Amino acid sequence: MDKIEDIEFFIEQKKGKIMPALQDRILKPAIRMQIISIAEQFNKLKEENEFELLSKFDKDDLRGLNALRNFIAHDYDSVDDEILEVVLRKHIPRLKEQIENIL
């Protein structure tokens, strides 16, 4: 949850506007690193066989998050800002809601 709140904080630095945050030379890498970290936390749950907990999340969201993590980590410069915007606008809030429901 901390990583999602960090992302929200970074976006708030641009008055809650996602695209200006993604165009910022400091905020964009910070946002990307938080996305990588979130995906890695889910991978740790998988490695620890926490399948009951993972089953509470949408499989497509988790697969997409992992794919985005791999894309950011291995092809850093070519990640499309529009894809990141969709993830930040749609998927991260849904993920946050799922985490809050579990907690």
PyMOL commands that set and color helices and strands:
alter all, ss='L'
color gray80, all
select helices_A, chain A and resi 2-12+18-23+27-47+51-54+59-74+76-78+81-102
alter helices_A, ss='H'
color red, helices_A
deselect
rebuild
show_as cartoon
